[in-house]
Amino acid sequence: MTRRAVSLFSGAGGFDIGADIAGWHVVWANDMDKSACKTFEANWPGVVHHGDLNVLASTLCDQERGKIGMVFGGPPCQGFSSAGKQDKDDPRSKMIFTFLDVVSDLESPYFLMENVAALAKPKWKEVRDCFQEYAENLGYDLIWKVIRACDFGIPQERNRLFVFGVKGRWSSLSKSSLDLALQELHQKPPNLGALLRSLGKYGEIENPFSTGGAKITIMKNPSKKRHSGRIFNGGGASVDFEGLSRTIVASGGNFTHIVDDGLLWGNATYDWVGNLYDIIHQKEIGSYPPMPEHIRRMTNIEAAAIQTFPPDHIFCGSASAVTRQIGNAVPAKLGEAMFKAFNILIETHKI
């Protein structure tokens, strides 16, 4: 069986790193984002094609039909995401079906699709049923799984839906074996504080300022939950160095998470954010302390590390473009685990 693969909606290549590690060789990739394509080209020269997949698909399929073993990617999720408008008629929501068309036209025996976990909610049952029926009419059988990134070594609260597709039929044994394979691949995430400290101090050459200068202020009616995204303006959450990061998002700006450098490096005289929460709980509105310099936003280097990009991965574009690429990516270690689980099924059950 060929291990040649096609990567769709490739972005900065987080999913592709996982495919590489698991033994899949990407021969063609695509994205609409120019900066993301430059990033992809910098890491995998000569593979990526910038532009509309609807336009490029026919040429791809004419060149590679019958030669591809796997098609993978994360079609745009804004139409389904809880952070978006949740509109099934959003044109981007149709791209999951475009993805299937390319899979079928390439005659690929396998596919792996990623999307937001919200797509698994009852609200989107009609969309899932349509996708399932469309896939079956094309000859593919599916397994749907919502995956927690933190179970696979990613220090982040990030749940994602993965759809495993095979030409023909999954056996009942394969479906139960997927759960076992995923369990075998479980990995404890690293300590978040230790990970951030390993990247160097904020503003130094190895961890430069890259947050776009979004000012940090306190919301008019802040939440009483310490690490929620409802304390500071825009929705950035304070980082729990002994826990998991909140989801790294593509929006950047005011949505970028908050780091207390004093606590991170052990030179704070007190827990400033903890003190702020005491004030919030006491409902002393308007008596908030001034924002100290050691309270700052997460850098792109830190966000990329949390998304498990390797340190030598090259990002291209403006700071905001890189933020978008990092937030949109499938964490590299998560992609690796999904491909390795798929490999186990292929090799064990000869699907």
C-alpha positions, -999 to 999 in steps of 0.1 A, spaced: 0 0 0 13 34 -9 21 59 19 17 89 -4 -7 115 10 -25 146 1 -30 174 26 -60 197 23 -66 230 42 -30 225 53 -23 258 71 10 259 89 14 221 87 7 209 123 -13 179 109 14 173 84 41 170 110 21 143 126 17 126 92 54 127 86 63 112 120 37 84 114 53 75 80 30 93 55 47 113 28 28 144 17 31 149 -20 5 177 -25 -8 203 -1 -32 233 -4 -44 264 15 -61 297 7 -40 316 32 -9 331 15 11 334 47 3 298 57 14 287 22 47 305 27 51 288 61 44 254 45 68 261 16 95 270 41 92 237 58 83 214 29 96 230 -3 78 223 -36 46 207 -22 21 234 -14 -4 250 -39 -20 283 -29 -55 289 -40 -91 278 -40 -94 240 -37 -125 240 -59 -104 254 -87 -73 233 -81 -89 199 -74 -94 188 -110 -57 192 -118 -47 175 -86 -70 145 -93 -59 142 -129 -23 140 -118 -27 118 -87 -58 96 -92 -51 61 -79 -17 70 -66 -27 83 -31 -31 63 1 -44 89 24 -62 123 22 -63 144 53 -71 179 65 -92 202 86 -119 220 65 -129 255 76 -148 252 109 -161 288 114 -196 277 104 -197 251 132 -175 266 159 -189 279 191 -166 308 186 -182 316 152 -217 322 139 -228 285 139 -244 289 105 -248 257 84 -253 279 53 -219 296 58 -201 288 25 -172 275 45 -194 248 61 -198 232 26 -161 225 24 -164 193 43 -183 179 13 -156 193 -11 -131 174 10 -151 142 4 -153 149 -33 -115 151 -35 -110 119 -15 -134 100 -38 -120 115 -71 -84 106 -60 -97 70 -53 -79 72 -19 -85 41 3 -83 62 35 -90 97 48 -87 115 81 -107 147 87 -104 171 116 -130 197 127 -142 214 159 -159 193 185 -190 214 182 -198 195 150 -205 165 171 -233 183 191 -270 176 185 -273 210 168 -253 196 138 -269 161 136 -285 170 102 -251 180 88 -234 149 102 -261 126 88 -257 143 53 -220 139 55 -223 102 65 -248 95 37 -227 113 12 -196 94 22 -214 60 21 -227 68 -14 -191 74 -24 -182 40 -9 -167 51 24 -175 40 59 -167 63 89 -158 64 125 -165 96 144 -144 104 175 -142 135 197 -106 136 210 -92 155 240 -58 169 230 -45 167 266 -47 129 264 -20 129 238 7 151 253 -7 185 245 -8 208 276 -41 224 264 -79 222 268 -86 215 231 -113 190 221 -115 181 184 -137 159 162 -118 134 139 -135 114 112 -117 82 102 -128 70 67 -121 38 48 -131 27 14 -154 -3 20 -165 -12 55 -150 -9 89 -154 -41 108 -168 -40 143 -134 -53 155 -117 -23 138 -140 2 156 -133 -13 190 -96 -16 181 -95 21 174 -104 29 210 -77 5 222 -51 20 198 -59 55 210 -56 44 246 -21 29 240 -11 62 225 -22 83 255 6 105 269 7 128 298 12 165 288 43 183 301 41 208 330 29 240 314 51 263 336 82 243 329 74 243 292 71 281 291 102 286 311 122 264 287 114 290 259 133 318 275 121 351 291 96 373 274 112 399 251 145 381 248 158 369 214 145 334 217 110 345 229 104 379 213 74 402 218 48 391 193 14 398 208 4 428 187 3 452 216 -32 444 227 -37 463 260 -48 443 290 -78 457 310 -103 441 333 -139 435 321 -167 456 335 -184 425 349 -157 399 353 -163 362 360 -155 347 394 -138 317 378 -101 322 380 -88 308 346 -119 316 326 -118 338 295 -143 363 311 -119 383 333 -98 404 309 -108 423 279 -114 403 247 -115 369 264 -78 360 270 -76 336 300 -49 337 327 -25 307 323 -26 281 350 11 270 351 2 238 370 -27 229 347 -36 231 311 -37 261 288 -71 272 275 -76 266 238 -50 285 217 -72 305 193 -65 320 159 -80 354 167 -50 368 186 -52 404 198 -75 407 229 -82 370 227 -45 361 235 -41 344 268 -25 362 299 8 352 315 19 364 349 57 365 344 62 371 381 46 338 390 62 320 360 97 329 370 92 329 408 100 365 414 66 379 422 60 393 457 24 380 456 -1 364 432 -15 394 414 -42 376 395 -52 356 427 -55 389 445 -77 403 417 -100 373 421 -103 380 458 -114 415 450 -139 402 424 -154 377 449 -158 405 474 -176 425 447 -154 455 453 -161 468 418 -138 497 408 -112 489 434 -90 469 412 -52 473 415 -32 489 387 -20 464 360 16 456 367 42 452 340 47 414 347 11 407 335 14 403 297 0 384 268 13 350 255 38 352 227 36 333 194 66 312 204 48 301 235 15 294 217 34 273 191 51 253 218 17 246 234 4 235 200 35 211 200 51 226 169 89 216 170 112 245 179 127 245 144 94 250 126 96 281 104 66 305 105 62 332 78 41 364 78 32 392 102 28 385 139 -10 384 135 -7 361 105 15 337 125 -9 339 155 -37 328 131 -17 300 117 -8 286 151 -44 288 164 -59 272 134 -34 243 134 -40 207 145 -14 202 173 15 183 158 15 156 185 -23 152 182 -20 146 145 8 121 151 -14 101 175 -43 100 151 -21 88 122 -4 62 144 -38 49 155 -49 47 119 -17 28 110 -24 3 137 -59 -5 122 -44 -7 87 -16 -30 97 -35 -51 121 -68 -56 103 -57 -52 67 -85 -28 60 
